[in-house]
Amino acid sequence: MKAEGAARMKEGEELPPLEIPITRTLIVSGAIASRDYQDVHHDAELAKAKGSPDIFMNILTTNGLVGRYITDHFGPTAVLRRVAIRLGAPNYPGDTMVLTGTVDRVETTPEGDTATVAVIGANGIGRHVTGTVTVTLPAGGGA
């Protein structure tokens, strides 16, 4: 799954999908780790009282999972330069989010290769996240 270096960054390249089971533990621990104590991310009864069928994942957890998806693919030398995402359908416990990505553009500089990757994360009710990630593989620093 990991790249062999900057040569793997090719326009049009499709990254392998990553399936992430959405568990209560993932939702709650992600909210706690990002210091997001809103009740809709940890208290099912209060989430329901506010109109949600259950607790749901926060954007910071999603942002971290998108970053993980990119660095898992491009390797430990990959540097995330920009992560720009938009949320859609909520991630509820018991579902699975499948992340997919496509390399849109690659630019080679003396510092290394920089790619813009379009990312989509879909679950059972629709697209949870869409966005782009800009990632650089340093010159001479193969994954």
LOKOLGU-442759 format. One record per residue: x, y, z of N, C-alpha, C, CB in turn; chain. Coordinates in nm, 4 decimals, decimal comma. Glycine has a CB too. Example, Ala and Ser with C-alpha at 12.3 -4.5 7.8 and 13.67 -1.06 7.14 Angstrom:
BEGIN
NODE   n.east  n.north     n.up  ca.east ca.north    ca.up   c.east  c.north     c.up  cb.east cb.north    cb.up mol
NODE   1,3190  -0,5690   0,7800   1,2300  -0,4500   0,7800   1,3200  -0,3300   0,7800   1,1308  -0,4473   0,9046   A
NODE   1,2850  -0,2250   0,7080   1,3670  -0,1060   0,7140   1,2900   0,0030   0,7870   1,4084  -0,0598   0,5725   A
This chain:
BEGIN
NODE   n.east  n.north     n.up  ca.east ca.north    ca.up   c.east  c.north     c.up  cb.east cb.north    cb.up mol
NODE   0,0815  -0,1194   0,0000   0,0000   0,0000   0,0000   0,0856   0,1254   0,0000  -0,0925   0,0000   0,1191   A
NODE   0,2015   0,1224   0,0645   0,2851   0,2414   0,0717   0,3650   0,2585  -0,0558   0,3786   0,2342   0,1918   A
NODE   0,3892   0,3842  -0,0884   0,4635   0,4162  -0,2094   0,6100   0,3822  -0,1930   0,4473   0,5632  -0,2448   A
NODE   0,6771   0,3638  -0,3046   0,8209   0,3384  -0,3051   0,8981   0,4679  -0,3167   0,8587   0,2444  -0,4190   A
NODE   0,8339   0,5807  -0,3139   0,9010   0,7098  -0,3259   0,8210   0,8025  -0,4149   1,0428   0,6927  -0,3809   A
NODE   0,8804   0,9164  -0,4466   0,8105   1,0197  -0,5210   0,7628   0,9713  -0,6577   0,9000   1,1395  -0,5379   A
NODE   0,8285   0,8726  -0,7151   0,7883   0,8222  -0,8465   0,6458   0,7689  -0,8445   0,8840   0,7128  -0,8930   A
NODE   0,5931   0,7303  -0,7290   0,4568   0,6767  -0,7197   0,3513   0,7852  -0,7332   0,4380   0,6039  -0,5880   A
NODE   0,3893   0,9118  -0,7205   0,2920   1,0212  -0,7286   0,2661   1,0518  -0,8759   0,3433   1,1491  -0,6527   A
NODE   0,1600   0,9947  -0,9296   0,1284   1,0126  -1,0699  -0,0123   1,0685  -1,0832   0,1421   0,8799  -1,1468   A
NODE  -0,0268   1,1683  -1,1693  -0,1598   1,2233  -1,1939  -0,2523   1,1126  -1,2417  -0,1540   1,3382  -1,2974   A
NODE  -0,3705   1,1100  -1,1857  -0,4690   1,0084  -1,2204  -0,4607   0,8824  -1,1358  -0,4539   0,9719  -1,3630   A
NODE  -0,3533   0,8698  -1,0571  -0,3389   0,7517  -0,9712  -0,4554   0,7447  -0,8721  -0,2029   0,7550  -0,8952   A
NODE  -0,5117   0,6261  -0,8593  -0,6176   0,6034  -0,7609  -0,5581   0,5329  -0,6404  -0,7344   0,5202  -0,8217   A
NODE  -0,5803   0,5903  -0,5237  -0,5331   0,5277  -0,4005  -0,6268   0,4127  -0,3653  -0,5254   0,6313  -0,2839   A
NODE  -0,5742   0,3048  -0,3059  -0,6622   0,1952  -0,2642  -0,7600   0,2438  -0,1562  -0,5784   0,0749  -0,2115   A
NODE  -0,8810   0,1914  -0,1562  -0,9779   0,2325  -0,0543  -0,9349   0,1891   0,0857  -1,1155   0,1748  -0,0864   A
NODE  -0,9751   0,2670   0,1839  -0,9519   0,2339   0,3249  -1,0870   0,2301   0,3945  -0,8553   0,3377   0,3939   A
NODE  -1,1220   0,1134   0,4501  -1,2479   0,0975   0,5234  -1,2228   0,1224   0,6717  -1,3087  -0,0444   0,5009   A
NODE  -1,3021   0,2117   0,7292  -1,2890   0,2449   0,8707  -1,4217   0,2170   0,9398  -1,2461   0,3936   0,8901   A
NODE  -1,4265   0,1145   1,0265  -1,5495   0,0890   1,1032  -1,5750   0,2066   1,1985  -1,5388  -0,0460   1,1832   A
NODE  -1,6980   0,2553   1,1972  -1,7340   0,3674   1,2843  -1,7930   0,3094   1,4130  -1,8360   0,4655   1,2134   A
NODE  -1,7139   0,3122   1,5178  -1,7571   0,2598   1,6473  -1,7829   0,3749   1,7440  -1,6512   0,1631   1,7055   A
NODE  -1,8556   0,3443   1,8491  -1,8761   0,4450   1,9549  -1,7418   0,4869   2,0136  -1,9689   0,3898   2,0670   A
NODE  -1,6542   0,3897   2,0319  -1,5224   0,4192   2,0888  -1,4459   0,5162   2,0000  -1,4415   0,2900   2,1079   A
NODE  -1,4469   0,4950   1,8689  -1,3785   0,5852   1,7771  -1,4369   0,7261   1,7862  -1,3882   0,5327   1,6331   A
NODE  -1,5685   0,7366   1,7858  -1,6337   0,8677   1,7904  -1,6006   0,9408   1,9203  -1,7859   0,8524   1,7760   A
NODE  -1,6163   0,8725   2,0328  -1,5936   0,9359   2,1632  -1,4461   0,9670   2,1837  -1,6443   0,8457   2,2765   A
NODE  -1,3583   0,8726   2,1523  -1,2162   0,8972   2,1750  -1,1638   1,0077   2,0836  -1,1362   0,7688   2,1532   A
NODE  -1,2132   1,0147   1,9599  -1,1733   1,1229   1,8704  -1,2175   1,2584   1,9226  -1,2304   1,1002   1,7319   A
NODE  -1,3384   1,2641   1,9767  -1,3874   1,3903   2,0334  -1,3046   1,4311   2,1553  -1,5362   1,3776   2,0724   A
NODE  -1,2755   1,3355   2,2423  -1,1956   1,3657   2,3615  -1,0545   1,4089   2,3221  -1,1897   1,2432   2,4552   A
NODE  -0,9924   1,3368   2,2288  -0,8558   1,3690   2,1868  -0,8468   1,5084   2,1270  -0,8060   1,2665   2,0860   A
NODE  -0,9532   1,5538   2,0628  -0,9524   1,6870   2,0023  -1,0192   1,7919   2,0926  -1,0229   1,6828   1,8667   A
NODE  -1,0446   1,7520   2,2166  -1,1025   1,8416   2,3183  -1,2370   1,8997   2,2763  -1,0062   1,9549   2,3482   A
NODE  -1,3147   1,8182   2,2071  -1,4488   1,8565   2,1645  -1,5477   1,7851   2,2560  -1,4743   1,8209   2,0130   A
NODE  -1,5957   1,8562   2,3564  -1,6803   1,7943   2,4585  -1,8295   1,8164   2,4326  -1,6439   1,8488   2,5952   A
NODE  -1,8661   1,8513   2,3104  -2,0083   1,8670   2,2799  -2,0789   1,7337   2,3005  -2,0290   1,9184   2,1346   A
NODE  -2,1927   1,7398   2,3671  -2,2636   1,6170   2,4042  -2,3039   1,5306   2,2852  -2,3859   1,6520   2,4826   A
NODE  -2,3221   1,5878   2,1682  -2,3639   1,5102   2,0511  -2,2563   1,4116   2,0056  -2,3991   1,6039   1,9365   A
NODE  -2,1346   1,4222   2,0618  -2,0258   1,3320   2,0263  -1,9992   1,2252   2,1322  -1,9005   1,4112   2,0027   A
NODE  -2,0787   1,2262   2,2426  -2,0545   1,1243   2,3454  -2,1782   1,0801   2,4222  -1,9547   1,1753   2,4420   A
NODE  -2,2872   1,1529   2,4139  -2,4066   1,1211   2,4920  -2,5245   1,0959   2,3974  -2,4397   1,2362   2,5919   A
NODE  -2,5594   0,9678   2,3784  -2,6631   0,9314   2,2817  -2,7985   0,9933   2,3168  -2,6763   0,7797   2,2740   A
NODE  -2,8338   0,9948   2,4438  -2,9648   1,0493   2,4827  -2,9744   1,1995   2,4547  -2,9911   1,0227   2,6314   A
NODE  -2,8680   1,2739   2,4852  -2,8696   1,4176   2,4569  -2,8629   1,4447   2,3070  -2,7530   1,4870   2,5278   A
NODE  -2,7910   1,3610   2,2331  -2,7868   1,3753   2,0875  -2,9275   1,3547   2,0295  -2,6861   1,2739   2,0248   A
NODE  -2,9980   1,2537   2,0801  -3,1352   1,2278   2,0340  -3,2275   1,3428   2,0709  -3,1887   1,0965   2,0937   A
NODE  -3,2105   1,4001   2,1896  -3,2928   1,5135   2,2313  -3,2711   1,6351   2,1405  -3,2616   1,5504   2,3767   A
NODE  -3,1557   1,6405   2,0757  -3,1246   1,7508   1,9840  -3,1577   1,7166   1,8394  -2,9777   1,7882   1,9950   A
NODE  -3,2231   1,6015   1,8171  -3,2698   1,5669   1,6834  -3,1841   1,4699   1,6044  -3,2829   1,6880   1,6065   A
NODE  -3,0759   1,4217   1,6621  -2,9907   1,3256   1,5925  -3,0305   1,1842   1,6341  -2,8401   1,3520   1,6228   A
NODE  -3,0221   1,0863   1,5453  -3,0580   0,9500   1,5859  -2,9565   0,8864   1,6814  -3,0725   0,8630   1,4635   A
NODE  -2,8369   0,9432   1,6915  -2,7322   0,8870   1,7765  -2,6173   0,9877   1,7839  -2,6825   0,7482   1,7217   A
NODE  -2,5132   0,9532   1,8583  -2,3931   1,0363   1,8572  -2,3320   1,0311   1,7169  -2,2899   0,9885   1,9658   A
NODE  -2,2484   1,1292   1,6845  -2,1845   1,1292   1,5530  -2,0439   1,1866   1,5626  -2,2682   1,2095   1,4517   A
NODE  -1,9617   1,1505   1,4632  -1,8208   1,1885   1,4608  -1,8038   1,3390   1,4408  -1,7477   1,1124   1,3504   A
NODE  -1,7018   1,3954   1,5063  -1,6729   1,5371   1,4867  -1,5773   1,5578   1,3692  -1,6135   1,5975   1,6145   A
NODE  -1,5679   1,6808   1,3226  -1,4874   1,7114   1,2038  -1,3383   1,6905   1,2288  -1,5123   1,8551   1,1591   A
NODE  -1,2918   1,7125   1,3508  -1,1492   1,6963   1,3775  -1,1063   1,5497   1,3679  -1,1151   1,7518   1,5155   A
NODE  -1,1930   1,4587   1,4086  -1,1631   1,3167   1,3927  -1,1592   1,2809   1,2448  -1,2672   1,2300   1,4666   A
NODE  -1,2567   1,3296   1,1701  -1,2580   1,3058   1,0263  -1,1312   1,3610   0,9618  -1,3824   1,3692   0,9623   A
NODE  -1,0923   1,4817   1,0000  -0,9716   1,5436   0,9460  -0,8488   1,4550   0,9718  -0,9508   1,6833   1,0081   A
NODE  -0,8389   1,4014   1,0917  -0,7279   1,3130   1,1255  -0,7294   1,1843   1,0452  -0,7308   1,2806   1,2723   A
NODE  -0,8482   1,1285   1,0222  -0,8587   1,0049   0,9438  -0,8216   1,0286   0,7972  -1,0012   0,9478   0,9534   A
NODE  -0,8578   1,1442   0,7441  -0,8192   1,1786   0,6068  -0,6668   1,1905   0,5982  -0,8875   1,3117   0,5613   A
NODE  -0,6064   1,2568   0,6959  -0,4601   1,2677   0,6994  -0,3939   1,1316   0,7088  -0,4161   1,3541   0,8165   A
NODE  -0,4482   1,0457   0,7931  -0,3948   0,9092   0,8065  -0,4025   0,8346   0,6736  -0,4718   0,8313   0,9153   A
NODE  -0,5130   0,8486   0,6045  -0,5310   0,7813   0,4759  -0,4188   0,8193   0,3789  -0,6682   0,8168   0,4153   A
NODE  -0,3875   0,9471   0,3732  -0,2840   0,9948   0,2810  -0,1455   0,9468   0,3246  -0,2865   1,1486   0,2725   A
NODE  -0,1123   0,9608   0,4524   0,0218   0,9204   0,4974   0,0376   0,7686   0,4988   0,0499   0,9764   0,6371   A
NODE  -0,0690   0,6935   0,5206  -0,0603   0,5474   0,5090  -0,0217   0,5094   0,3662  -0,1952   0,4803   0,5487   A
NODE  -0,0734   0,5820   0,2698  -0,0442   0,5493   0,1299   0,0959   0,5958   0,0881  -0,1493   0,6127   0,0384   A
NODE   0,1297   0,7203   0,1172   0,2554   0,7767   0,0682   0,3745   0,7526   0,1599   0,2391   0,9230   0,0478   A
NODE   0,3513   0,7049   0,2812   0,4611   0,6649   0,3682   0,5024   0,7694   0,4713   0,5780   0,6306   0,2856   A
NODE   0,5974   0,7308   0,5565   0,6334   0,8134   0,6728   0,7062   0,9430   0,6393   0,7184   0,7340   0,7647   A
NODE   0,7587   0,9577   0,5184   0,8246   1,0839   0,4838   0,7266   1,1853   0,4257   0,9371   1,0586   0,3845   A
NODE   0,6031   1,1436   0,4014   0,5024   1,2341   0,3448   0,4736   1,3472   0,4429   0,3719   1,1574   0,3109   A
NODE   0,4659   1,4684   0,3886   0,4366   1,5870   0,4688   0,3039   1,6442   0,4200   0,5522   1,6938   0,4587   A
NODE   0,2060   1,6495   0,5095   0,0772   1,7093   0,4737   0,0940   1,8608   0,4740  -0,0366   1,6646   0,5727   A
NODE   0,0671   1,9241   0,3611   0,0800   2,0696   0,3476  -0,0528   2,1406   0,3693   0,1352   2,1051   0,2102   A
NODE  -0,1613   2,0748   0,3277  -0,2939   2,1369   0,3389  -0,3988   2,0273   0,3369  -0,3189   2,2400   0,2236   A
NODE  -0,4945   2,0374   0,4267  -0,6092   1,9472   0,4285  -0,7333   2,0364   0,4287  -0,6061   1,8488   0,5542   A
NODE  -0,8118   2,0292   0,3225  -0,9329   2,1113   0,3104  -1,0503   2,0167   0,2880  -0,9208   2,2165   0,1928   A
NODE  -1,1353   2,0043   0,3897  -1,2468   1,9092   0,3801  -1,3794   1,9771   0,4101  -1,2257   1,7915   0,4760   A
NODE  -1,4851   1,9112   0,3636  -1,6215   1,9543   0,3921  -1,7010   1,8315   0,4333  -1,6866   2,0256   0,2684   A
NODE  -1,7774   1,8439   0,5408  -1,8584   1,7316   0,5881  -1,9934   1,7289   0,5197  -1,8769   1,7387   0,7390   A
NODE  -2,0463   1,6079   0,5072  -2,1797   1,5862   0,4521  -2,2594   1,4987   0,5476  -2,1723   1,5213   0,3113   A
NODE  -2,2896   1,3760   0,5062  -2,3673   1,2826   0,5874  -2,2903   1,2465   0,7148  -2,4008   1,1549   0,5063   A
NODE  -2,3549   1,2470   0,8301  -2,2847   1,2144   0,9548  -2,2333   1,0702   0,9576  -2,3769   1,2377   1,0735   A
NODE  -2,1273   1,0491   1,0337  -2,0775   0,9146   1,0638  -2,1377   0,8715   1,1975  -1,9194   0,9109   1,0682   A
NODE  -2,2277   0,7734   1,1926  -2,2914   0,7203   1,3123  -2,2291   0,5855   1,3496  -2,4439   0,7057   1,2907   A
NODE  -2,2371   0,5471   1,4762  -2,1855   0,4158   1,5173  -2,2536   0,3027   1,4402  -2,2055   0,3955   1,6684   A
NODE  -2,1742   0,2012   1,4095  -2,2272   0,0844   1,3408  -2,2116   0,0902   1,1902  -2,3705   0,0678   1,3744   A
NODE  -2,1713   0,2044   1,1377  -2,1524   0,2184   0,9935  -2,0041   0,1985   0,9608  -2,2024   0,3581   0,9434   A
NODE  -1,9707   0,2059   0,8350  -1,8321   0,1993   0,7885  -1,8102   0,3153   0,6928  -1,8004   0,0614   0,7194   A
NODE  -1,7004   0,3875   0,7114  -1,6632   0,4911   0,6160  -1,5538   0,4338   0,5260  -1,6151   0,6222   0,6889   A
NODE  -1,5715   0,4518   0,3957  -1,4722   0,4065   0,2990  -1,4090   0,5307   0,2359  -1,5366   0,3127   0,1897   A
NODE  -1,2791   0,5465   0,2600  -1,2053   0,6576   0,2012  -1,1460   0,6154   0,0676  -1,0945   0,7064   0,2965   A
NODE  -1,1596   0,7015  -0,0322  -1,0983   0,6811  -0,1632  -1,0313   0,8116  -0,2033  -1,2042   0,6358  -0,2706   A
NODE  -0,9326   0,8005  -0,2924  -0,8623   0,9207  -0,3349  -0,8052   0,9061  -0,4742  -0,7520   0,9540  -0,2377   A
NODE  -0,7880   1,0210  -0,5390  -0,7285   1,0265  -0,6723  -0,6297   1,1423  -0,6760  -0,8380   1,0424  -0,7830   A
NODE  -0,5100   1,1169  -0,7278  -0,4096   1,2220  -0,7430  -0,4520   1,3097  -0,8606  -0,2653   1,1617  -0,7653   A
NODE  -0,4818   1,4366  -0,8307  -0,5261   1,5301  -0,9346  -0,4097   1,5974  -1,0061  -0,6160   1,6358  -0,8741   A
NODE  -0,3077   1,6342  -0,9293  -0,1980   1,7119  -0,9867  -0,0694   1,6798  -0,9135  -0,2276   1,8631  -0,9801   A
NODE   0,0418   1,6781  -0,9854   0,1739   1,6571  -0,9258   0,2677   1,7656  -0,9779   0,2296   1,5137  -0,9588   A
NODE   0,3409   1,8261  -0,8865   0,4398   1,9279  -0,9223   0,5739   1,8854  -0,8643   0,3979   2,0700  -0,8700   A
NODE   0,6774   1,8870  -0,9481   0,8120   1,8515  -0,9036   0,8934   1,9780  -0,8825   0,8815   1,7584  -1,0056   A
NODE   0,9535   1,9884  -0,7640   1,0400   2,1017  -0,7290   1,1692   2,0450  -0,6721   0,9700   2,1990  -0,6259   A
NODE   1,2696   2,1288  -0,6502   1,3923   2,0794  -0,5880   1,3688   2,0201  -0,4478   1,4935   2,1923  -0,5792   A
NODE   1,2623   2,0639  -0,3802   1,2309   2,0121  -0,2461   1,1669   1,8750  -0,2492   1,1396   2,1074  -0,1739   A
NODE   1,1068   1,8398  -0,3636   1,0395   1,7104  -0,3753   0,9174   1,7194  -0,4631   1,0005   1,6580  -0,2390   A
NODE   0,8396   1,6143  -0,4644   0,7155   1,6116  -0,5424   0,5989   1,6455  -0,4509   0,6942   1,4728  -0,6098   A
NODE   0,5132   1,7361  -0,5008   0,3938   1,7742  -0,4265   0,2718   1,7367  -0,5087   0,3939   1,9262  -0,3930   A
NODE   0,1793   1,6671  -0,4450   0,0569   1,6234  -0,5126  -0,0648   1,6821  -0,4439   0,0476   1,4700  -0,5154   A
NODE  -0,1669   1,7056  -0,5242  -0,2994   1,7390  -0,4721  -0,3862   1,6166  -0,4936  -0,3608   1,8671  -0,5423   A
NODE  -0,4428   1,5671  -0,3848  -0,5218   1,4443  -0,3883  -0,6666   1,4772  -0,3528  -0,4636   1,3374  -0,2907   A
NODE  -0,7586   1,4399  -0,4398  -0,9018   1,4527  -0,4101  -0,9432   1,3323  -0,3266  -0,9879   1,4624  -0,5420   A
NODE  -1,0108   1,3587  -0,2151  -1,0490   1,2530  -0,1218  -1,2006   1,2552  -0,1014  -0,9750   1,2697   0,0139   A
NODE  -1,2579   1,1354  -0,0968  -1,4001   1,1177  -0,0643  -1,4093   1,0101   0,0423  -1,4854   1,0792  -0,1916   A
NODE  -1,4925   1,0336   0,1429  -1,5221   0,9336   0,2437  -1,6723   0,9114   0,2462  -1,4693   0,9767   0,3833   A
NODE  -1,7142   0,7924   0,2083  -1,8572   0,7622   0,2013  -1,8956   0,6599   0,3071  -1,8948   0,7106   0,0615   A
NODE  -2,0194   0,6716   0,3553  -2,0742   0,5739   0,4491  -2,2076   0,5239   0,3941  -2,0918   0,6360   0,5921   A
NODE  -2,2832   0,4537   0,4754  -2,4082   0,3936   0,4303  -2,5171   0,4909   0,3918  -2,4593   0,3063   0,5345   A
NODE  -2,5060   0,6170   0,4319  -2,6106   0,7142   0,3985  -2,5652   0,8203   0,2990  -2,6589   0,7818   0,5238   A
NODE  -2,4379   0,8158   0,2590  -2,3906   0,9124   0,1597  -2,2450   0,9496   0,1791  -2,4750   1,0368   0,1645   A
NODE  -2,2101   1,0634   0,1235  -2,0730   1,1130   0,1370  -2,0576   1,1844   0,2704  -2,0364   1,2079   0,0200   A
NODE  -1,9698   1,1307   0,3526  -1,9413   1,1934   0,4818  -1,8454   1,3104   0,4663  -1,8831   1,0910   0,5791   A
NODE  -1,7424   1,2918   0,3821  -1,6408   1,3949   0,3668  -1,5958   1,4019   0,2213  -1,5206   1,3675   0,4597   A
NODE  -1,5738   1,5236   0,1744  -1,5108   1,5465   0,0450  -1,4064   1,6545   0,0650  -1,6155   1,5870  -0,0650   A
NODE  -1,3007   1,6483  -0,0130  -1,1999   1,7521  -0,0005  -1,0747   1,7214  -0,0779  -1,1658   1,7731   0,1422   A
NODE  -0,9722   1,8012  -0,0485  -0,8421   1,7835  -0,1116  -0,7329   1,7887  -0,0066  -0,8183   1,8904  -0,2193   A
NODE  -0,6270   1,7147  -0,0343  -0,5093   1,7134   0,0521  -0,3880   1,7425  -0,0357  -0,4939   1,5757   0,1277   A
NODE  -0,3056   1,8348   0,0086  -0,1788   1,8619  -0,0587  -0,0702   1,7953   0,0230  -0,1522   2,0163  -0,0747   A
NODE   0,0093   1,7099  -0,0422   0,1100   1,6290   0,0257   0,2401   1,6376  -0,0516   0,0637   1,4814   0,0396   A
NODE   0,3521   1,6459   0,0228   0,4837   1,6499  -0,0394   0,5658   1,5312   0,0060   0,5560   1,7808  -0,0064   A
NODE   0,6343   1,4696  -0,0912   0,7371   1,3695  -0,0617   0,8712   1,4376  -0,0855   0,7207   1,2385  -0,1510   A
NODE   0,9505   1,4571   0,0200   1,0783   1,5264   0,0055   1,1690   1,4580  -0,0958   1,1485   1,5351   0,1395   A
NODE   1,2477   1,5375  -0,1674   1,3432   1,4838  -0,2634   1,4401   1,3918  -0,1929   1,4187   1,5964  -0,3351   A
NODE   1,4632   1,2752  -0,2519   1,5571   1,1803  -0,1935   1,5059   1,1100  -0,0699   1,6827   1,2495  -0,1602   A
NODE   1,3824   1,1357  -0,0301   1,3283   1,0749   0,0926   1,2194   0,9761   0,0612   1,2747   1,1815   0,1868   A
NODE   1,2509   0,8710  -0,0090   1,1516   0,7703  -0,0458   1,0820   0,7117   0,0738   1,2155   0,6608  -0,1245   A
NODE   0,9585   0,6673   0,0523   0,8780   0,6114   0,1607   0,9201   0,4702   0,1932   0,7309   0,6142   0,1248   A
